[in-house]
Amino acid sequence: MSYTNSSSMNFGSGNVRRTFEFGRTHVVRPKGQHQATIVWLHGLGDNGSSWSQILETLPLPNIKWICPTAPKRSLSTYGGFSSTAWFDAVEISEDAADDLEGLDASAAHIANLLSTEPRNVKLGIGGFSMGAATALYSATCYALGQYGNGNAYPIDLSAVVALSGWLPCSRTLKHRIEGSRDGISRASSFPLFLCHGRGDDVVAYEHGEKSARMLSSAGFRNLSFRSYNGLGHYTIPEETDEVCSWLTANLGLGGFQLN
């Protein structure tokens, strides 16, 4: 396991600019042939280290995992309390006034991490909770070919995995994709895998299910949604096994073998 340094990104328009200081990035090197690189995004208040330790144990020897750490920021939902977060989630709702500037900054940071990977390697994004929300936002940026601010999205993504998450500003993004011929075309074959526990008391199951329906109706036809009875806001071996199988099939990986 190796580590890269933190970085900052400036986002904004006119004279108002926000600087986002991203934390340490942890990298899990592939144990076999390098066939894919996936950026994995942690949840609210977490960091890249904890997920890198989990991902290192998965039976996926041909994947390189990049686990960045979100910037610390004050959160509206917690009365200004500061925590590591990919964006400022005001509320989980299709009509929420989501932090598009923060989402764009995180999506651009992820794309930057993937931009130096070899050309013959497939690129993906995955995440848990708020990290899953950011991964799904990146999927819509890929489909539209641009970030929310209109700047071009530079990465050719191959897959996105979202565990216990939701799609931020879903109604707005759905309308944007439906209004874009290229967006509908790119979305139609793009592989998405969403998983959610029916017992989730942090990001309610209905938000995950509704996001899956919204993405499907927006044109993401190659979408799989998996629910787990009794599962709360955490992951279990059954779920990670299915993620491994899905990634192997959709990225054309070799070397996968369950213990």
C-alpha positions as CSV (number, residue, x, y, z in Angstrom):
1,M,0.0,0.0,0.0
2,S,1.4,3.4,-0.9
3,Y,0.3,7.0,-0.4
4,T,0.2,10.2,-2.4
5,N,0.1,13.7,-1.0
6,S,-2.9,15.9,-0.5
7,S,-4.0,18.4,-3.2
8,S,-6.3,21.4,-3.5
9,M,-8.7,22.6,-6.2
10,N,-10.2,26.0,-6.8
11,F,-13.8,26.1,-8.0
12,G,-16.2,29.0,-8.5
13,S,-17.2,31.8,-10.8
14,G,-16.6,35.5,-10.9
15,N,-14.8,36.8,-7.8
16,V,-16.1,34.1,-5.5
17,R,-13.9,31.0,-5.4
18,R,-13.7,28.2,-2.9
19,T,-10.6,26.2,-2.3
20,F,-11.1,22.5,-1.4
21,E,-8.2,20.9,0.4
22,F,-8.3,17.2,-0.2
23,G,-6.7,14.9,2.3
24,R,-4.3,11.9,1.9
25,T,-4.9,9.4,-0.9
26,H,-4.2,5.7,-0.2
27,V,-3.4,3.4,-3.1
28,V,-3.7,-0.4,-3.1
29,R,-1.6,-1.9,-5.9
30,P,-2.9,-4.8,-8.0
31,K,-1.4,-8.2,-7.0
32,G,-1.8,-9.5,-10.6
33,Q,-2.0,-8.0,-14.0
34,H,-3.3,-4.4,-13.9
35,Q,-6.5,-4.4,-15.8
36,A,-8.6,-1.8,-14.1
37,T,-8.3,1.2,-11.7
38,I,-11.1,2.2,-9.4
39,V,-11.3,5.3,-7.3
40,W,-13.2,4.4,-4.1
41,L,-14.9,7.1,-2.0
42,H,-15.5,6.9,1.7
43,G,-18.6,8.1,3.6
44,L,-19.1,11.2,5.7
45,G,-16.5,11.7,8.4
46,D,-14.4,8.8,7.2
47,N,-11.1,8.8,5.3
48,G,-9.4,6.8,2.5
49,S,-7.3,4.7,4.8
50,S,-10.2,2.7,6.3
51,W,-11.6,1.6,2.9
52,S,-8.2,0.8,1.5
53,Q,-7.7,-1.8,4.2
54,I,-11.1,-3.4,3.2
55,L,-10.4,-3.3,-0.5
56,E,-7.0,-4.8,-0.1
57,T,-8.6,-8.0,1.2
58,L,-11.0,-8.5,-1.8
59,P,-10.3,-11.3,-4.3
60,L,-9.7,-8.9,-7.2
61,P,-6.0,-9.1,-8.0
62,N,-6.2,-7.1,-11.2
63,I,-7.7,-3.9,-9.8
64,K,-5.7,-1.0,-8.6
65,W,-7.7,0.9,-5.9
66,I,-7.3,4.6,-5.3
67,C,-8.8,5.8,-2.0
68,P,-8.8,9.6,-1.6
69,T,-9.8,11.5,1.5
70,A,-12.5,14.2,1.2
71,P,-11.8,17.8,2.3
72,K,-13.0,19.0,5.7
73,R,-15.9,21.4,5.4
74,S,-18.7,22.8,7.5
75,L,-22.0,21.0,7.0
76,S,-25.4,22.6,6.9
77,T,-27.1,19.5,8.1
78,Y,-25.0,19.5,11.3
79,G,-25.2,23.2,12.2
80,G,-21.9,24.1,10.6
81,F,-20.0,21.1,12.2
82,S,-16.8,20.4,10.3
83,S,-16.1,17.0,8.9
84,T,-14.6,15.2,5.9
85,A,-17.3,15.4,3.2
86,W,-17.3,15.3,-0.6
87,F,-20.0,18.0,-0.7
88,D,-22.3,19.8,1.6
89,A,-25.5,17.7,1.7
90,V,-28.3,20.0,2.8
91,E,-30.8,17.1,2.7
92,I,-31.3,13.8,0.8
93,S,-34.1,14.8,-1.6
94,E,-34.6,15.0,-5.3
95,D,-35.5,18.6,-4.9
96,A,-32.7,19.5,-2.5
97,A,-30.5,22.6,-3.2
98,D,-27.4,20.4,-3.5
99,D,-23.8,21.8,-3.4
100,L,-23.1,21.6,-7.1
101,E,-19.8,23.4,-6.6
102,G,-18.6,20.9,-4.1
103,L,-19.8,18.0,-6.2
104,D,-18.0,19.4,-9.2
105,A,-14.8,19.9,-7.2
106,S,-14.9,16.3,-5.9
107,A,-15.8,14.8,-9.4
108,A,-12.9,16.8,-10.9
109,H,-10.5,15.6,-8.2
110,I,-11.5,12.0,-8.9
111,A,-11.1,12.5,-12.7
112,N,-7.7,14.0,-12.0
113,L,-6.7,10.9,-10.0
114,L,-7.7,8.7,-13.0
115,S,-6.2,10.8,-15.7
116,T,-2.7,9.4,-15.4
117,E,-3.7,5.7,-15.6
118,P,-2.5,3.6,-18.5
119,R,-4.6,3.8,-21.7
120,N,-5.3,0.1,-21.7
121,V,-6.7,0.1,-18.2
122,K,-10.4,0.4,-17.6
123,L,-11.5,3.1,-15.2
124,G,-14.2,3.0,-12.6
125,I,-15.6,4.9,-9.5
126,G,-17.2,3.4,-6.4
127,G,-18.2,4.6,-3.0
128,F,-20.2,4.2,0.2
129,S,-22.9,6.5,1.4
130,M,-21.9,10.1,0.5
131,G,-19.0,8.6,-1.5
132,A,-21.6,6.6,-3.4
133,A,-23.6,9.8,-4.1
134,T,-20.5,11.4,-5.5
135,A,-19.8,8.3,-7.6
136,L,-23.3,8.4,-9.1
137,Y,-22.9,12.2,-9.7
138,S,-19.7,11.3,-11.6
139,A,-21.6,8.8,-13.7
140,T,-24.0,11.6,-14.8
141,C,-21.1,13.8,-15.6
142,Y,-19.7,11.1,-17.8
143,A,-23.1,10.6,-19.6
144,L,-23.5,14.4,-20.2
145,G,-19.8,14.9,-21.1
146,Q,-19.5,17.7,-18.7
147,Y,-19.6,18.8,-15.1
148,G,-22.5,20.8,-13.6
149,N,-20.6,24.0,-14.3
150,G,-20.3,23.2,-18.0
151,N,-16.6,22.2,-18.1
152,A,-15.8,19.1,-20.2
153,Y,-15.7,15.8,-18.3
154,P,-12.3,14.3,-19.4
155,I,-12.5,10.6,-18.3
156,D,-13.8,7.6,-20.2
157,L,-15.5,5.7,-17.4
158,S,-16.3,2.0,-17.6
159,A,-18.3,1.4,-14.5
160,V,-19.7,2.9,-11.3
161,V,-20.6,1.1,-8.0
162,A,-22.7,2.8,-5.3
163,L,-23.3,1.2,-1.8
164,S,-25.9,2.7,0.6
165,G,-26.0,6.0,-1.4
166,W,-28.3,8.2,-3.4
167,L,-28.2,10.5,-6.5
168,P,-27.7,14.2,-5.5
169,C,-29.9,16.7,-7.3
170,S,-31.5,13.8,-9.1
171,R,-34.5,15.6,-10.7
172,T,-32.2,18.2,-12.3
173,L,-29.7,15.7,-13.6
174,K,-32.5,13.5,-15.0
175,H,-33.9,16.4,-17.0
176,R,-30.4,17.3,-18.3
177,I,-29.7,13.7,-19.5
178,E,-33.1,13.4,-21.1
179,G,-32.5,16.6,-23.0
180,S,-29.1,15.4,-24.4
181,R,-29.0,13.0,-27.3
182,D,-25.4,12.2,-26.5
183,G,-26.2,11.8,-22.9
184,I,-28.9,9.3,-23.5
185,S,-26.6,7.4,-25.8
186,R,-23.8,7.2,-23.3
187,A,-26.1,6.4,-20.4
188,S,-27.9,3.5,-22.2
189,S,-25.0,1.1,-22.0
190,F,-23.1,2.4,-19.0
191,P,-22.8,-0.3,-16.2
192,L,-24.2,0.9,-12.8
193,F,-24.4,-1.3,-9.7
194,L,-26.4,0.1,-6.7
195,C,-26.8,-1.8,-3.4
196,H,-28.8,-0.8,-0.4
197,G,-29.8,-2.3,2.9
198,R,-33.5,-2.3,3.8
199,G,-32.6,-1.6,7.4
200,D,-30.5,1.5,6.6
201,D,-31.2,4.2,9.3
202,V,-28.8,6.8,7.9
203,V,-29.6,6.9,4.2
204,A,-33.1,5.4,4.1
205,Y,-33.6,2.5,1.7
206,E,-36.3,4.5,-0.2
207,H,-33.7,7.1,-1.2
208,G,-31.5,4.4,-2.8
209,E,-34.5,2.7,-4.5
210,K,-35.8,6.1,-5.8
211,S,-32.4,7.0,-7.1
212,A,-32.1,3.7,-9.0
213,R,-35.6,4.3,-10.6
214,M,-34.6,7.9,-11.4
215,L,-31.4,6.8,-13.1
216,S,-33.1,4.0,-15.0
217,S,-35.9,6.3,-16.3
218,A,-33.2,8.9,-17.3
219,G,-31.7,6.3,-19.7
220,F,-29.3,4.2,-17.6
221,R,-30.6,0.9,-19.0
222,N,-27.6,-1.2,-17.8
223,L,-28.4,-0.7,-14.1
224,S,-28.6,-3.3,-11.5
225,F,-30.1,-2.6,-8.1
226,R,-29.6,-5.1,-5.2
227,S,-31.4,-4.8,-1.8
228,Y,-30.5,-6.7,1.4
229,N,-33.0,-7.5,4.1
230,G,-32.0,-6.4,7.5
231,L,-28.8,-4.6,6.4
232,G,-28.1,-1.3,8.0
233,H,-25.7,1.5,7.0
234,Y,-22.7,-0.8,6.6
235,T,-21.4,-3.5,4.3
236,I,-21.5,-7.3,4.6
237,P,-19.6,-10.1,2.9
238,E,-22.6,-11.1,0.8
239,E,-22.6,-7.5,-0.6
240,T,-18.9,-7.3,-1.3
241,D,-19.0,-10.8,-2.9
242,E,-21.7,-9.5,-5.3
243,V,-19.7,-6.4,-6.0
244,C,-16.6,-8.5,-6.9
245,S,-18.7,-10.7,-9.2
246,W,-20.3,-7.7,-10.9
247,L,-17.0,-5.9,-11.4
248,T,-15.4,-9.0,-12.8
249,A,-18.2,-9.5,-15.3
250,N,-18.6,-5.8,-16.4
251,L,-14.9,-5.0,-16.6
252,G,-13.9,-8.3,-18.1
253,L,-11.4,-9.1,-15.3
254,G,-9.5,-12.3,-14.7
255,G,-8.3,-13.8,-11.5
256,F,-11.5,-13.5,-9.4
257,Q,-12.1,-16.4,-7.0
258,L,-14.2,-16.4,-3.8
259,N,-12.6,-17.9,-0.8
